[in-house]
Amino acid sequence: MACATFTAPLASLKEAIRTRSLGDLNPLPWAVMTGNCAGWIAYSYLVQDYFVLFANAPGFMLSIWLNMSAVKLQFCETSRYDALGEDDAGAHDADAGIDMQLYTEDGPDADDVGQSIRRRRTADKSRAPLEISSVPSTSHLTTPHERALLLVAAAWVVILSYVAFAPAVKRNVGLDATVVGLAVNANLMFFYGAPLSAIAKVARERDSSAIHGRTMAMNTVNGVFWSVYGIARKDAYIYVPNLMGVGFGIVQIVLKWVFPARPTTSIKSSTETLS
């Protein structure tokens, strides 16, 4: 169940990579996932729980790929607007909007779509080619997701270093598991609550597109199963945060129900349209 939770955003990320834009996809939970899995792996070593280890090790490795992809996509988006300029980028988006309008309002007209695509390609060719080496500015040396990921990683370096070297921890048997357990509980709260970082946007726009449906569902179900497991083992470090995670999941379900996601219409490729 944990592995199914970690793979929930894969389909959406593949689509984002295809379109070279994150769009409404919120990558913050992936940065928190890295810290969450790293913390649970450390906790599993301390309490000798193989189920916790094998449930989180695949998630840790998968989170690396998710985060790398998010960073690349954010870099592409930032580079495009830096290189083209806000006006040119807006014009490019407007051209894409024309194609979308042809599908959503007048129905798919192959001739009109083909002409629109050819006009945009001609305009793109008239622009000077982009030199990747000159794209990044000093204000964009790091992407927002890189900063979030580095913050999570730094926090866990400090926590694990304290557990490994602090004299107070060495003198008290079981204190290391307590410290890591409390830290990973806090991290898990951020993991379950990270999708709620978009709650202001959801309420303002009355659109829950920023809440990833599959991740929301799998997080809630995963929280239920881990809560039962933690109760069976009488391990409060497992069942307390997961019960709270179930609560976060219910909040997101309510938001999805009150503010349904607006339907999006994908643009077909020119090959499919003109064939």
C-alpha positions as CSV (number, residue, x, y, z in Angstrom):
1,M,0.0,0.0,0.0
2,A,2.9,2.4,0.8
3,C,4.5,1.7,-2.6
4,A,1.2,2.4,-4.3
5,T,1.0,5.7,-2.5
6,F,4.5,6.7,-3.6
7,T,3.7,5.9,-7.3
8,A,0.4,7.8,-7.3
9,P,1.8,10.9,-9.1
10,L,3.7,9.0,-11.8
11,A,1.1,9.3,-14.5
12,S,0.7,13.0,-13.9
13,L,4.4,13.6,-13.9
14,K,4.9,11.8,-17.2
15,E,2.3,14.1,-18.7
16,A,4.0,17.1,-17.2
17,I,7.3,15.9,-18.7
18,R,5.6,15.5,-22.1
19,T,4.3,19.0,-22.0
20,R,7.4,20.4,-20.3
21,S,5.3,22.1,-17.6
22,L,4.2,21.2,-14.1
23,G,1.0,23.1,-14.6
24,D,-1.2,22.6,-11.5
25,L,0.9,19.7,-10.3
26,N,2.2,20.5,-6.8
27,P,5.7,19.0,-6.3
28,L,6.2,20.0,-2.6
29,P,5.0,16.6,-1.3
30,W,7.8,14.9,-3.2
31,A,10.5,16.9,-1.3
32,V,8.8,16.0,2.0
33,M,8.5,12.4,0.8
34,T,12.3,12.2,0.6
35,G,12.7,13.3,4.2
36,N,9.8,11.1,5.3
37,C,11.2,7.9,3.8
38,A,14.7,8.7,5.0
39,G,13.4,9.2,8.5
40,W,11.3,5.9,8.5
41,I,14.3,4.0,7.2
42,A,16.4,5.3,10.0
43,Y,13.6,4.5,12.5
44,S,13.3,0.9,11.1
45,Y,17.0,0.3,11.7
46,L,16.7,1.5,15.3
47,V,13.6,-0.6,16.2
48,Q,14.4,-3.5,13.8
49,D,11.2,-3.3,11.9
50,Y,11.5,-4.8,8.5
51,F,8.0,-3.9,7.4
52,V,8.8,-0.2,7.9
53,L,12.1,-0.6,6.0
54,F,10.7,-2.4,3.0
55,A,7.7,0.0,2.8
56,N,9.9,3.1,2.7
57,A,13.1,2.1,0.9
58,P,11.4,2.0,-2.6
59,G,9.7,5.3,-1.8
60,F,13.0,7.0,-1.0
61,M,14.5,5.9,-4.3
62,L,11.4,6.9,-6.3
63,S,11.3,10.3,-4.5
64,I,14.8,11.1,-5.9
65,W,13.5,10.7,-9.5
66,L,10.3,12.7,-8.7
67,N,12.3,15.6,-7.3
68,M,14.8,15.6,-10.1
69,S,12.0,15.8,-12.6
70,A,10.3,18.6,-10.7
71,V,13.5,20.6,-10.6
72,K,14.1,20.2,-14.4
73,L,10.5,21.2,-15.2
74,Q,10.7,24.3,-13.0
75,F,14.1,25.2,-14.6
76,C,12.5,24.8,-18.1
77,E,9.6,27.1,-17.1
78,T,11.9,29.7,-15.6
79,S,14.3,29.6,-18.5
80,R,11.6,30.0,-21.1
81,Y,10.2,33.1,-19.5
82,D,13.7,34.5,-18.9
83,A,14.9,33.9,-22.5
84,L,11.7,34.9,-24.4
85,G,10.7,37.7,-22.1
86,E,7.3,38.0,-20.5
87,D,5.7,39.6,-23.6
88,D,7.0,36.9,-26.0
89,A,6.1,34.1,-23.5
90,G,2.7,35.5,-23.1
91,A,2.2,35.6,-26.9
92,H,3.4,32.0,-27.2
93,D,0.8,31.0,-24.5
94,A,-1.9,33.0,-26.4
95,D,-1.1,31.1,-29.5
96,A,-1.6,27.9,-27.6
97,G,-4.8,29.2,-26.3
98,I,-6.1,29.7,-29.9
99,D,-5.5,26.1,-30.6
100,M,-7.3,25.1,-27.4
101,Q,-10.2,27.4,-28.4
102,L,-10.6,25.6,-31.7
103,Y,-11.1,22.4,-29.9
104,T,-13.3,23.6,-27.0
105,E,-15.6,25.9,-28.9
106,D,-15.8,25.1,-32.6
107,G,-14.9,21.5,-32.5
108,P,-11.7,20.0,-34.0
109,D,-11.2,21.5,-37.4
110,A,-8.1,20.0,-39.0
111,D,-7.5,22.9,-41.4
112,D,-7.9,25.7,-38.8
113,V,-5.7,23.8,-36.3
114,G,-3.1,23.1,-39.0
115,Q,-2.9,26.8,-40.0
116,S,-2.6,27.8,-36.3
117,I,0.2,25.4,-35.7
118,R,2.0,26.5,-38.8
119,R,1.6,30.2,-37.9
120,R,3.1,29.6,-34.4
121,R,6.0,27.5,-35.8
122,T,6.8,30.3,-38.3
123,A,6.8,32.9,-35.4
124,D,9.0,30.7,-33.3
125,K,11.5,30.3,-36.1
126,S,11.8,34.0,-36.5
127,R,13.0,34.4,-32.9
128,A,16.7,34.1,-32.2
129,P,17.7,30.7,-31.0
130,L,18.0,30.2,-27.3
131,E,21.5,29.6,-25.9
132,I,21.0,27.4,-22.8
133,S,24.2,28.5,-21.3
134,S,23.0,32.1,-21.2
135,V,19.5,31.4,-19.9
136,P,19.9,31.3,-16.1
137,S,20.1,34.6,-14.4
138,T,21.6,35.2,-10.9
139,S,18.1,35.3,-9.5
140,H,17.4,31.8,-10.7
141,L,20.5,29.8,-9.7
142,T,18.1,27.5,-7.8
143,T,14.5,26.6,-8.3
144,P,11.9,26.8,-5.5
145,H,11.7,23.0,-5.4
146,E,15.5,22.7,-5.1
147,R,15.4,25.0,-2.1
148,A,12.6,23.0,-0.5
149,L,14.5,19.8,-1.0
150,L,17.7,21.2,0.4
151,L,15.9,22.4,3.5
152,V,14.4,18.9,4.1
153,A,17.8,17.2,3.5
154,A,19.6,19.7,5.8
155,A,17.1,19.1,8.6
156,W,17.6,15.3,8.5
157,V,21.4,15.7,8.4
158,V,21.2,17.7,11.7
159,I,18.7,15.2,13.3
160,L,20.7,12.0,12.4
161,S,24.0,13.7,13.3
162,Y,22.6,14.5,16.7
163,V,21.3,11.0,17.2
164,A,24.7,9.5,16.2
165,F,27.0,11.8,18.2
166,A,25.2,13.5,21.0
167,P,26.5,12.2,24.4
168,A,23.0,12.5,25.9
169,V,21.6,10.1,23.3
170,K,24.4,7.6,23.8
171,R,23.8,7.5,27.6
172,N,20.1,6.8,27.4
173,V,19.0,3.5,25.8
174,G,16.1,4.0,23.4
175,L,16.5,7.8,23.2
176,D,17.8,7.5,19.7
177,A,14.5,5.8,18.5
178,T,12.5,8.4,20.4
179,V,14.3,11.4,18.8
180,V,14.0,9.9,15.3
181,G,10.4,8.8,15.9
182,L,9.4,12.3,16.9
183,A,11.2,13.8,14.0
184,V,9.8,11.5,11.5
185,N,6.3,12.1,12.9
186,A,6.7,15.8,12.3
187,N,8.0,15.1,8.8
188,L,5.0,12.8,8.2
189,M,2.6,15.5,9.2
190,F,4.2,17.8,6.5
191,F,3.9,14.9,4.0
192,Y,0.3,14.4,4.6
193,G,-0.4,18.1,4.9
194,A,1.8,19.2,1.9
195,P,-1.1,19.0,-0.6
196,L,-2.9,21.5,1.6
197,S,-0.3,24.1,0.8
198,A,-2.5,24.9,-2.1
199,I,-5.6,25.4,0.0
200,A,-5.6,29.2,-0.3
201,K,-5.4,28.8,-4.1
202,V,-8.2,26.2,-4.0
203,A,-10.5,28.5,-2.0
204,R,-9.6,31.6,-4.0
205,E,-10.2,30.1,-7.4
206,R,-12.9,27.6,-6.2
207,D,-11.0,25.0,-8.1
208,S,-9.3,21.9,-6.6
209,S,-7.1,21.1,-9.6
210,A,-4.0,21.8,-7.4
211,I,-4.9,18.8,-5.2
212,H,-3.7,15.6,-6.8
213,G,-6.6,13.2,-6.7
214,R,-4.7,9.9,-6.8
215,T,-2.2,11.0,-4.2
216,M,-5.0,12.2,-2.0
217,A,-6.9,8.9,-2.2
218,M,-3.8,6.8,-1.7
219,N,-2.5,8.9,1.2
220,T,-5.8,8.4,3.0
221,V,-6.0,4.7,2.4
222,N,-2.3,4.3,3.3
223,G,-2.9,6.2,6.5
224,V,-5.7,3.8,7.5
225,F,-3.5,0.7,7.0
226,W,-0.5,2.1,8.9
227,S,-2.8,3.2,11.7
228,V,-4.1,-0.3,12.1
229,Y,-0.5,-1.7,11.9
230,G,0.7,0.8,14.5
231,I,-2.1,0.0,16.9
232,A,-1.5,-3.7,16.5
233,R,2.2,-3.1,17.4
234,K,1.3,-0.6,20.1
235,D,3.7,1.9,18.5
236,A,2.4,5.4,18.9
237,Y,5.1,6.7,16.6
238,I,3.3,4.9,13.8
239,Y,-0.4,5.1,14.5
240,V,-0.6,8.7,15.8
241,P,0.7,10.5,12.7
242,N,-1.1,8.2,10.4
243,L,-4.4,8.8,12.1
244,M,-3.8,12.5,11.7
245,G,-2.9,11.8,8.0
246,V,-6.3,10.2,7.6
247,G,-7.8,13.4,8.9
248,F,-5.8,15.5,6.4
249,G,-7.0,13.2,3.7
250,I,-10.7,13.7,4.7
251,V,-10.1,17.5,4.6
252,Q,-8.8,17.2,1.0
253,I,-11.7,15.0,0.0
254,V,-14.1,17.6,1.3
255,L,-12.2,20.3,-0.7
256,K,-12.4,18.2,-3.8
257,W,-16.1,17.8,-3.3
258,V,-16.9,21.4,-2.5
259,F,-14.6,22.9,-5.2
260,P,-14.6,20.3,-8.1
261,A,-11.6,20.5,-10.4
262,R,-12.2,22.3,-13.6
263,P,-12.1,20.0,-16.6
264,T,-9.0,20.6,-18.8
265,T,-8.9,19.8,-22.5
266,S,-5.6,18.5,-23.8
267,I,-4.4,19.6,-27.2
268,K,-3.8,16.8,-29.7
269,S,-0.6,16.6,-31.6
270,S,-0.4,18.0,-35.1
271,T,0.3,14.6,-36.5
272,E,-2.9,13.2,-35.0
273,T,-5.0,16.2,-36.0
274,L,-3.8,16.4,-39.6
275,S,-3.8,12.7,-40.4
